[in-house]
């Protein structure tokens, strides 16, 4: 009898252990070797950044809440960092990969990222944040699938394809960096690439993807370029937009989509045309001279080349603004959780703070700089978050050097220094991006998604809130602002950490058009933010300093 009881007890403990193991979210390990290599994106051999020998880099295929572990070996001759554009890193800005939160991976060393797409689904990408490395590649797709128990508002596709479009320069990333450091602009790109290639358009290109007649495909389109808004379209095929930067949207069919820098769209494409070849087309928007490239789609068993007659792209930014207004949040669909997206009534929350950010450009000591509210951000040697965590913030930066409502005089003259806003935890904030310039801007916020409630011509005033979409604006992490226009976003700052608000135009970001939002846990609780990982790199003023003894404690 005693043996039976002992056996039963052992079985119970084994079952309990099994439950614990199964309850933990799965782990997926990757090892990435970052090297230089040679490729010909525009037909001319040039140096690019490879990840495991690939350009673009490997696609990350994950599911909500997975533990993604990536050991990055930097075999370049310069410091290197990767950011995971759109991944929120809840309570964990230590993995965000920006220079304000992490020390770079030095040449010949490695660092292991560990992050979770916690309660997220959708289409994203990663890219380098150091120097001008983004101009040489080092980017790739990042998809987060829904868990099997969570329904999605469309049938399972036959396959899932990632399309990375972007402008491209034939000059090296080091030469482009020298241009910017010397006060010059990058100028217009030499071409456009789709998944690292520029099609010849004469029928000789190898197909990027193959389709089976009658089947549907998930096609994720991301603009990974440096500065150019692009329009994407597929010959004779409509794209049903189903997801945008982590949100399910009302499903409308589009002949083409404007994809601004840093943005990702998830579409469904049905192979319902005559079986043959068709071109995907990506072309520049808002440039005086349109730059275009193609990528080939091939039907299995198809017979016939793609037509040389490419579908025309749209003209002007008014068309693009109207398309933005057609995007709507799918209120009844579930995202990463079982509850419908529309159960969060953001339009009924009182605004506690309004921050207006005005982008400008000008000269400082004869060199080109870009600014927000008159301040052009510069990265200190000690990352902002580390300075804050080690209690030496006053030696590295000052909080709130810009005002929430800048005067024309404040934005007129540009000064260069770290730009950090202190934002109270769990406040519901309205951020207005005001663009007085003649070019389209694209803005991104790390650590969060926000509701893009309005984009309109003119200058923002409080009365413009009457025009806000307070019901079904899409929850996303980028928003574009057209020339002489403004955009308003709403969000709750409930994710503690140091988070980057940046122009996705790499030239503008590199030359100062960014800032950081510091959101601190008032109780220094692990419920709100994780302590600095033991494996985190240290540099600057804290290079050889012992880590603080767990300043965040208790749940």
C-alpha positions as CSV (number, residue, x, y, z in Angstrom):
1,X,0.0,0.0,0.0
2,X,2.8,2.3,0.9
3,X,4.4,1.6,-2.5
4,X,1.2,2.5,-4.2
5,X,1.0,5.8,-2.3
6,X,4.6,6.6,-3.1
7,X,4.0,5.8,-6.8
8,X,0.9,8.0,-6.8
9,X,2.8,10.8,-5.1
10,X,5.6,10.5,-7.7
11,X,3.1,10.6,-10.6
12,X,1.4,13.6,-9.1
13,X,4.7,15.5,-8.8
14,X,5.6,14.5,-12.3
15,X,2.3,15.7,-13.6
16,X,2.7,19.0,-11.7
17,X,6.1,19.4,-13.1
18,X,4.8,18.8,-16.6
19,X,2.1,21.4,-16.1
20,X,4.7,24.0,-15.0
21,X,6.9,23.2,-18.1
22,X,4.0,23.4,-20.5
23,X,2.7,26.7,-18.8
24,X,5.9,28.5,-19.7
25,X,6.0,30.2,-23.1
26,X,8.2,28.4,-25.7
27,X,11.8,29.4,-26.3
28,X,13.3,29.8,-29.7
29,X,17.1,30.2,-30.0
30,X,19.0,31.8,-32.9
31,X,22.7,32.4,-33.5
32,X,23.4,35.3,-35.9
33,X,26.8,36.1,-37.4
34,X,26.9,39.7,-38.7
35,X,29.5,40.2,-41.4
36,X,30.2,42.3,-44.4
37,X,29.7,40.8,-47.8
38,X,29.2,41.8,-51.5
39,X,25.8,42.1,-53.3
40,X,24.4,44.0,-56.2
41,X,21.0,45.4,-55.2
42,X,21.0,47.8,-58.1
43,X,23.2,45.7,-60.4
44,X,26.5,47.2,-59.2
45,X,28.6,45.2,-56.7
46,X,28.8,46.9,-53.3
47,X,29.5,46.2,-49.6
48,X,26.4,45.1,-47.7
49,X,25.8,43.8,-44.2
50,X,24.9,40.1,-44.0
51,X,23.3,38.1,-41.3
52,X,24.3,34.4,-41.5
53,X,25.4,35.1,-45.1
54,X,21.9,36.5,-46.0
55,X,20.9,39.8,-47.4
56,X,18.3,40.7,-46.3
57,X,18.7,38.9,-43.0
58,X,16.7,35.9,-41.9
59,X,12.9,36.2,-41.3
60,X,11.9,35.7,-37.7
61,X,8.7,33.6,-37.5
62,X,7.3,33.7,-34.0
63,X,4.0,33.5,-32.1
64,X,2.5,35.7,-29.4
65,X,4.5,35.5,-26.1
66,X,7.3,33.3,-27.5
67,X,10.7,33.8,-25.9
68,X,12.9,34.9,-28.8
69,X,16.6,34.5,-28.0
70,X,19.2,35.8,-30.5
71,X,22.9,35.6,-29.9
72,X,24.4,38.3,-32.2
73,X,28.1,38.0,-33.1
74,X,29.4,41.3,-34.4
75,X,32.1,40.6,-37.0
76,X,32.0,44.1,-38.4
77,X,34.7,46.7,-37.8
78,X,32.3,49.0,-36.0
79,X,29.9,48.8,-33.0
80,X,26.5,47.4,-33.9
81,X,23.0,47.2,-32.5
82,X,19.7,45.9,-33.8
83,X,16.2,47.2,-32.9
84,X,13.0,45.2,-33.3
85,X,10.7,47.8,-34.9
86,X,7.3,47.6,-33.3
87,X,8.0,45.0,-30.6
88,X,6.9,46.6,-27.4
89,X,9.3,44.8,-24.9
90,X,6.9,45.2,-22.0
91,X,8.8,46.3,-18.9
92,X,12.0,45.5,-20.7
93,X,13.5,48.4,-22.7
94,X,16.8,46.7,-22.0
95,X,16.3,44.7,-25.2
96,X,15.1,47.6,-27.4
97,X,18.3,48.0,-29.3
98,X,18.4,51.8,-29.4
99,X,21.5,53.8,-28.4
100,X,19.6,55.4,-25.6
101,X,18.9,52.1,-23.9
102,X,21.8,49.8,-24.7
103,X,25.5,49.8,-25.2
104,X,26.5,48.7,-28.7
105,X,28.0,45.3,-29.4
106,X,31.7,46.0,-30.0
107,X,33.6,44.4,-32.9
108,X,34.6,40.9,-32.3
109,X,32.2,40.4,-29.4
110,X,28.6,39.1,-29.0
111,X,25.4,39.9,-27.1
112,X,22.3,37.8,-26.6
113,X,18.9,39.5,-27.0
114,X,16.0,37.9,-25.2
115,X,12.6,39.4,-25.8
116,X,8.9,38.4,-26.0
117,X,6.3,39.8,-28.3
118,X,4.0,39.9,-25.3
119,X,0.3,40.1,-26.2
120,X,1.3,41.1,-29.7
121,X,0.5,39.8,-33.2
122,X,1.4,41.2,-36.6
123,X,4.0,42.3,-39.2
124,X,7.2,43.9,-38.2
125,X,10.9,44.1,-39.1
126,X,14.3,44.6,-37.5
127,X,17.2,46.8,-38.5
128,X,20.5,48.3,-37.3
129,X,20.4,51.5,-35.2
130,X,24.1,52.2,-35.2
131,X,25.7,54.8,-37.6
132,X,24.3,54.4,-41.1
133,X,24.3,50.6,-41.0
134,X,20.7,50.5,-42.1
135,X,21.9,51.8,-45.5
136,X,23.9,48.6,-46.0
137,X,21.2,46.1,-45.0
138,X,21.2,44.1,-41.7
139,X,17.4,44.2,-41.8
140,X,14.9,41.4,-42.1
141,X,11.2,40.5,-41.5
142,X,9.7,39.7,-38.1
143,X,6.3,38.1,-38.0
144,X,4.2,37.4,-34.9
145,X,1.5,34.8,-35.4
146,X,-1.7,34.5,-33.3
147,X,-1.8,31.6,-30.9
148,X,-3.9,28.7,-32.1
149,X,-6.6,29.3,-29.6
150,X,-7.2,32.9,-30.8
151,X,-9.3,33.2,-33.9
152,X,-8.2,35.4,-36.8
153,X,-10.7,37.1,-39.1
154,X,-9.6,35.3,-42.3
155,X,-9.0,31.8,-43.5
156,X,-5.5,30.2,-43.1
157,X,-3.5,31.2,-46.2
158,X,-1.6,28.7,-48.4
159,X,1.6,30.5,-47.4
160,X,3.0,33.6,-45.8
161,X,5.4,35.9,-47.7
162,X,7.4,38.9,-46.5
163,X,8.1,41.7,-48.9
164,X,10.7,44.2,-47.8
165,X,10.7,47.4,-50.0
166,X,13.0,50.3,-49.6
167,X,15.0,53.0,-51.3
168,X,18.7,52.2,-51.9
169,X,22.0,54.1,-52.4
170,X,25.0,52.8,-54.2
171,X,27.4,54.6,-52.0
172,X,28.6,52.7,-48.9
173,X,27.2,53.3,-45.5
174,X,30.5,54.8,-44.4
175,X,30.4,57.3,-47.3
176,X,26.8,58.3,-46.5
177,X,27.7,58.8,-42.8
178,X,30.6,61.1,-43.9
179,X,28.1,63.1,-45.9
180,X,25.8,63.6,-42.9
181,X,28.7,64.3,-40.5
182,X,30.0,66.9,-42.9
183,X,26.6,68.7,-43.0
184,X,25.4,67.3,-46.3
185,X,22.1,65.7,-47.1
186,X,21.9,62.2,-48.6
187,X,20.0,63.4,-51.7
188,X,17.7,61.2,-53.8
189,X,18.2,57.5,-53.8
190,X,19.6,55.7,-56.8
191,X,16.9,53.1,-56.8
192,X,14.3,50.9,-55.1
193,X,14.8,47.3,-54.0
194,X,12.3,44.5,-53.2
195,X,13.9,41.9,-50.8
196,X,17.3,43.3,-51.6
197,X,16.9,43.2,-55.4
198,X,15.9,45.5,-58.2
199,X,14.2,43.8,-61.0
200,X,15.3,44.2,-64.6
201,X,11.7,44.2,-65.7
202,X,12.4,42.3,-69.0
203,X,11.1,38.9,-67.9
204,X,14.5,37.5,-67.1
205,X,14.3,37.9,-63.3
206,X,13.9,34.8,-61.1
207,X,10.5,34.8,-59.3
208,X,10.6,36.0,-55.7
209,X,7.4,34.0,-54.9
210,X,5.4,31.3,-56.5
211,X,1.5,31.1,-56.3
212,X,-0.8,28.1,-56.7
213,X,-3.9,29.0,-58.8
214,X,-7.0,29.6,-56.7
215,X,-5.1,29.8,-53.4
216,X,-4.8,32.8,-51.0
217,X,-1.6,34.1,-49.6
218,X,-0.6,36.3,-46.7
219,X,1.7,39.1,-48.1
220,X,3.3,41.3,-45.5
221,X,4.8,44.5,-47.0
222,X,7.2,46.7,-45.0
223,X,9.1,49.8,-46.0
224,X,12.6,49.2,-44.6
225,X,14.2,52.1,-46.6
226,X,16.1,55.2,-45.4
227,X,13.8,58.1,-46.3
228,X,11.4,57.5,-49.2
229,X,7.7,56.8,-49.0
230,X,6.8,54.0,-51.5
231,X,3.7,52.8,-53.3
232,X,3.3,49.0,-53.6
233,X,1.0,47.2,-56.1
234,X,0.7,43.9,-57.9
235,X,-0.3,43.6,-61.6
236,X,-4.0,42.6,-62.0
237,X,-4.3,41.7,-58.3
238,X,-6.1,43.4,-55.5
239,X,-4.7,43.3,-52.0
240,X,-7.1,42.8,-49.1
241,X,-5.7,44.7,-46.1
242,X,-6.2,42.6,-42.9
243,X,-3.6,43.8,-40.5
244,X,-1.5,46.9,-39.9
245,X,1.4,47.0,-37.4
246,X,-0.2,44.6,-35.0
247,X,-3.9,45.4,-35.4
248,X,-6.6,43.7,-37.3
249,X,-8.3,46.2,-39.6
250,X,-11.6,46.4,-41.5
251,X,-10.9,44.4,-44.6
252,X,-11.0,46.6,-47.7
253,X,-9.5,45.8,-51.1
254,X,-6.8,48.1,-52.5
255,X,-5.2,48.3,-55.9
256,X,-2.1,49.9,-54.3
257,X,-0.9,50.9,-50.9
258,X,1.2,53.8,-49.8
259,X,3.8,52.4,-47.3
260,X,5.7,55.1,-45.5
261,X,9.2,54.5,-44.0
262,X,9.0,52.2,-41.0
263,X,5.4,51.0,-41.7
264,X,4.2,47.4,-42.3
265,X,0.9,46.2,-43.8
266,X,-0.5,42.7,-43.7
267,X,-2.6,41.8,-46.8
268,X,-4.3,38.8,-48.3
269,X,-3.7,38.2,-52.1
270,X,-5.8,35.6,-54.0
271,X,-4.2,33.9,-57.0
272,X,-7.3,34.3,-59.1
273,X,-5.9,35.6,-62.4
274,X,-4.7,33.8,-65.6
275,X,-1.8,31.5,-64.6
276,X,1.4,33.3,-65.7
277,X,3.9,35.8,-64.4
278,X,3.0,39.1,-62.8
279,X,5.0,42.0,-61.5
280,X,5.0,43.4,-58.0
281,X,5.8,47.1,-58.3
282,X,7.3,49.5,-55.8
283,X,7.7,53.2,-56.8
284,X,8.7,56.3,-55.0
285,X,6.2,58.9,-53.7
286,X,6.6,62.6,-53.4
287,X,9.9,62.8,-55.4
288,X,10.2,65.0,-58.4
289,X,11.3,62.0,-60.5
290,X,9.6,58.7,-59.8
291,X,11.9,55.8,-59.1
292,X,10.4,52.3,-59.8
293,X,11.4,48.7,-59.4
294,X,9.7,45.3,-59.9
295,X,9.7,41.8,-58.4
296,X,8.3,38.8,-60.1
297,X,5.4,36.6,-59.0
298,X,4.9,33.3,-60.8
299,X,1.9,31.0,-61.0
300,X,2.7,27.3,-60.7
301,X,2.1,25.8,-64.1
302,X,1.7,29.2,-65.6
303,X,2.5,29.9,-69.2
304,X,3.4,33.4,-70.3
305,X,5.6,36.3,-69.2
306,X,4.4,39.3,-67.2
307,X,3.1,42.2,-69.1
308,X,5.5,45.0,-69.6
309,X,2.6,47.4,-68.9
310,X,3.1,48.2,-65.2
311,X,0.1,49.6,-63.2
312,X,0.4,53.3,-62.7
313,X,1.0,54.7,-59.2
314,X,-1.0,57.5,-57.5
315,X,0.0,61.1,-57.7
316,X,0.0,63.7,-54.9
317,X,-0.3,63.4,-51.1
318,X,-4.1,64.1,-51.0
319,X,-4.6,60.6,-52.4
320,X,-2.4,59.2,-49.7
321,X,-4.2,61.1,-47.0
322,X,-7.6,59.8,-48.2
323,X,-6.2,56.3,-48.1
324,X,-5.0,56.8,-44.5
325,X,-8.6,57.9,-43.6
326,X,-10.0,54.6,-45.0
327,X,-8.0,52.5,-42.5
328,X,-10.2,51.4,-39.6
329,X,-9.7,49.2,-36.5
330,X,-11.6,45.9,-36.6
331,X,-13.6,46.3,-33.4
332,X,-14.9,42.7,-33.3
333,X,-11.7,40.8,-34.1
334,X,-9.5,39.4,-31.4
335,X,-5.8,40.4,-31.6
336,X,-3.3,38.6,-29.3
337,X,-6.0,38.1,-26.6
338,X,-9.4,36.5,-26.8
339,X,-11.3,39.8,-26.1
340,X,-12.3,41.9,-29.1
341,X,-10.0,44.9,-30.0
342,X,-13.0,47.2,-29.6
343,X,-13.4,46.4,-25.9
344,X,-10.8,49.1,-25.2
345,X,-12.7,52.4,-25.5
346,X,-9.8,54.8,-25.9
347,X,-12.1,57.6,-27.0
348,X,-13.7,57.8,-23.5
349,X,-10.5,58.4,-21.6
350,X,-9.7,61.9,-20.4
351,X,-6.5,63.4,-21.8
352,X,-4.1,64.4,-19.0
353,X,-1.3,65.9,-21.0
354,X,-0.8,67.3,-24.5
355,X,2.7,67.3,-26.1
356,X,3.2,69.2,-29.4
357,X,6.3,68.1,-31.3
358,X,7.3,70.5,-34.2
359,X,10.0,69.2,-36.6
360,X,12.4,71.7,-38.1
361,X,15.7,71.8,-39.9
362,X,18.5,74.3,-39.8
363,X,22.3,74.8,-39.6
364,X,24.4,74.6,-36.4
365,X,28.0,75.7,-36.9
366,X,27.4,75.6,-40.6
367,X,26.2,71.9,-40.7
368,X,22.8,70.5,-41.3
369,X,20.8,69.4,-38.2
370,X,17.2,68.3,-37.6
371,X,15.3,69.1,-34.4
372,X,12.1,68.7,-32.4
373,X,10.9,71.8,-30.6
374,X,14.3,73.4,-31.2
375,X,16.5,70.6,-29.8
376,X,18.6,68.3,-32.0
377,X,19.2,65.1,-30.0
378,X,22.7,63.7,-29.6
379,X,23.6,60.3,-28.2
380,X,25.8,60.5,-25.1
381,X,28.6,58.0,-24.6
382,X,26.6,56.6,-21.6
383,X,23.1,55.3,-22.7
384,X,20.4,57.4,-21.2
385,X,18.7,54.4,-19.5
386,X,21.9,53.2,-17.9
387,X,22.6,56.7,-16.6
388,X,19.2,56.8,-15.1
389,X,19.4,53.2,-13.6
390,X,22.9,53.9,-12.1
391,X,21.7,57.1,-10.5
392,X,23.9,59.4,-12.6
393,X,21.4,61.0,-14.9
394,X,22.4,64.5,-13.9
395,X,25.9,63.8,-15.2
396,X,24.6,62.8,-18.6
397,X,21.4,64.6,-19.5
398,X,18.6,66.9,-18.3
399,X,14.9,66.1,-18.3
400,X,12.3,68.2,-20.1
401,X,14.6,70.7,-21.9
402,X,11.7,71.2,-24.4
403,X,8.3,72.6,-23.6
404,X,5.0,70.8,-24.4
405,X,3.8,73.8,-26.4
406,X,6.8,75.4,-28.1
407,X,6.7,79.0,-29.2
408,X,7.9,80.1,-32.7
409,X,11.0,81.6,-31.0
410,X,11.8,78.3,-29.2
411,X,11.9,76.3,-32.4
412,X,13.7,78.9,-34.4
413,X,17.2,78.3,-33.1
414,X,18.5,74.8,-32.9
415,X,20.6,73.5,-30.0
416,X,22.3,70.1,-29.8
417,X,21.9,68.1,-26.6
418,X,20.2,64.9,-25.3
419,X,16.4,65.3,-25.5
420,X,14.5,63.4,-22.8
421,X,10.9,63.9,-21.7
422,X,9.8,62.7,-18.3
423,X,6.3,61.2,-18.6
424,X,4.2,60.1,-15.6
425,X,3.4,56.4,-15.5
426,X,-0.1,55.4,-16.7
427,X,-1.1,58.9,-17.9
428,X,-3.2,59.2,-21.0
429,X,-1.4,61.5,-23.3
430,X,-2.1,63.3,-26.6
431,X,0.9,63.8,-28.8
432,X,0.6,66.2,-31.8
433,X,3.2,66.0,-34.6
434,X,3.3,69.3,-36.5
435,X,5.1,69.5,-39.8
436,X,5.8,72.9,-41.2
437,X,8.1,71.6,-43.9
438,X,7.5,70.6,-47.5
439,X,8.4,66.9,-47.1
440,X,6.4,63.9,-45.6
441,X,7.5,62.8,-42.2
442,X,7.1,59.4,-40.7
443,X,7.2,59.0,-36.8
444,X,7.7,55.9,-34.7
445,X,7.3,55.3,-30.9
446,X,9.1,52.4,-29.3
447,X,7.5,50.4,-26.5
448,X,4.0,51.2,-27.4
449,X,1.2,51.2,-29.9
450,X,-1.0,54.3,-30.2
451,X,-4.2,55.4,-31.8
452,X,-3.6,57.6,-34.8
453,X,-6.8,59.6,-34.5
454,X,-6.2,62.3,-37.1
455,X,-4.0,63.6,-39.9
456,X,-5.1,67.0,-41.3
457,X,-3.7,70.0,-43.2
458,X,-2.9,73.2,-41.4
459,X,-1.9,73.9,-37.8
460,X,-3.3,72.1,-34.8
461,X,-5.5,73.8,-32.3
462,X,-7.5,72.3,-29.4
463,X,-10.7,72.7,-31.5
464,X,-9.3,70.2,-34.0
465,X,-10.2,67.5,-31.4
466,X,-13.7,67.6,-32.8
467,X,-12.3,65.9,-35.9
468,X,-10.7,63.0,-34.1
469,X,-11.7,59.5,-34.8
470,X,-12.5,58.4,-31.2
471,X,-14.1,55.1,-32.2
472,X,-12.0,52.9,-34.6
473,X,-8.7,54.6,-35.3
474,X,-6.0,51.9,-35.9
475,X,-3.7,51.1,-33.0
476,X,-0.2,51.2,-34.5
477,X,3.4,52.4,-33.9
478,X,4.0,54.7,-36.8
479,X,2.2,57.6,-38.3
480,X,3.0,59.8,-41.3
481,X,2.6,63.6,-41.4
482,X,2.1,65.2,-44.8
483,X,3.6,68.6,-45.8
484,X,2.1,71.5,-43.9
485,X,0.0,69.1,-41.9
486,X,-0.3,67.7,-38.4
487,X,-1.1,64.3,-36.9
488,X,-2.5,63.5,-33.5
489,X,-2.0,60.3,-31.5
490,X,-3.5,59.1,-28.2
491,X,-2.0,56.5,-25.8
492,X,-1.6,55.5,-22.2
493,X,2.1,55.5,-21.1
494,X,1.8,52.3,-19.1
495,X,5.1,50.6,-20.1
496,X,8.0,51.7,-17.9
497,X,11.3,52.3,-19.5
498,X,13.3,54.7,-21.7
499,X,11.5,54.8,-25.1
500,X,12.6,56.3,-28.4
501,X,10.3,58.7,-30.3
502,X,12.1,59.1,-33.7
503,X,11.8,60.1,-37.3
504,X,11.9,56.9,-39.4
505,X,13.7,59.0,-42.0
506,X,17.2,57.8,-41.2
507,X,18.9,61.0,-42.2
508,X,16.7,63.0,-39.9
509,X,17.1,60.6,-37.0
510,X,20.9,60.5,-37.4
511,X,21.1,64.3,-37.4
512,X,19.0,64.7,-34.3
513,X,15.3,64.4,-35.0
514,X,14.4,62.1,-32.2
515,X,13.9,62.1,-28.4
516,X,13.4,59.7,-25.5
517,X,10.4,59.4,-23.2
518,X,11.4,58.3,-19.7
519,X,8.5,56.5,-18.0
520,X,9.5,55.5,-14.4
521,X,7.8,53.2,-12.0
522,X,6.8,55.4,-9.0
523,X,7.0,52.4,-6.7
524,X,10.2,50.9,-8.3
525,X,8.3,47.7,-8.6
526,X,9.0,44.6,-10.7
527,X,5.3,44.7,-11.5
528,X,6.2,47.7,-13.7
529,X,9.7,47.2,-15.0
530,X,12.5,44.5,-14.9
531,X,15.9,45.1,-13.4
532,X,18.8,45.4,-15.7
533,X,19.8,41.9,-16.9
534,X,23.1,40.5,-15.6
535,X,24.2,40.0,-19.2
536,X,23.6,43.7,-20.2
537,X,26.6,45.5,-21.6
538,X,28.0,48.5,-19.8
539,X,29.9,51.4,-21.3
540,X,30.6,55.1,-20.8
541,X,30.6,56.3,-17.2
542,X,29.3,53.0,-15.9
543,X,31.6,50.7,-17.9
544,X,33.3,49.1,-14.8
545,X,30.7,50.0,-12.2
546,X,28.9,47.2,-10.3
547,X,25.3,47.0,-11.1
548,X,22.9,48.4,-8.5
549,X,21.5,45.8,-6.2
550,X,18.1,45.3,-7.8
551,X,16.6,48.7,-7.5
552,X,13.2,47.3,-8.6
553,X,11.7,44.8,-6.2
554,X,8.5,43.2,-5.1
555,X,5.5,42.6,-7.4
